[in-house]
């Protein structure tokens, strides 16, 4: 069973700034985000958590990029 992603006009007002930033960074709103948008509170908090990890100074930026690249390779991401 698959969850149908929400259309952009169905996404909560709380997530509009996040969709705008994603469009600016990636060029479009990705489908996983549209599926997570069914639960805007959880999606917002998850985005804040992810941003705090990305902006953390504990791990070197090069290592973060290598980990993200390796994770994408393992799951077959097209990015």
N, C-alpha and C positions, 0 to 999 in steps of 0.2 A: 504494500500500500504506500502510495506517495502522497505527499502534501502538495496541493496546488499553491504555487506562490501567489502572493497578493499583487495586484497591479499597483502602479505608483500612486494612482489617485485614491487607493484604498488604505494606504499606509498612514498610520497615526501621525498627528501633528507633532508628537513628541520626537518622532524619528526623522522628520523632514530635514533638520540640519545634518544629520548623519548621512542621509541619502544624497544631499547636496555635496558633501565632502567626498563621498564615494564616487559620484559622477565626475567630480573634478580630478580625483586621483586616478581612477581606473577607466573612466569614460562612460560607464553605465552602472546601474544598480545590479549587483550580482544576485542570482537566484537564491542561494542560501540565505542571504539577508532578507529577501522577500518572504521566505518561509518563516524565518525567525520573527518577522514583523507581526505575526499573529499574537505574540506576547511582547508588547512594546517595553514594558518595564524591565523584563529580563534582558531584552536586546540592548536597551540603553545601558544597563549596568555592565553587561558583558563588553560593550564597546569601551566603556570607561576603564574597565580592568585591562583590556587589551592595550589601550593607549598608555596606561601607566607602565605596563611591561615594556612597551616600545620606547618610552621616554626615560626608562631607568638607566642610570649610569653605572650600575653594578657589573653588567655584562658588556664587553666591547661590541660596538656596532657591527664590526666585520663578522664576529661570531654569530650574532643574531641573524644576519643575512644568510650565512652559510647554513644555519639550522633551518631557516624558512625554505631555502632552496632544496635542501635534502628532504625535508618533509613533503614538499611539492613533488619531487621526483618519486618518492615512495608511493604516493597516492595517484600518480599519473596526471598531475595538474598540467594544463596546457600553457600556463603563464611562463 
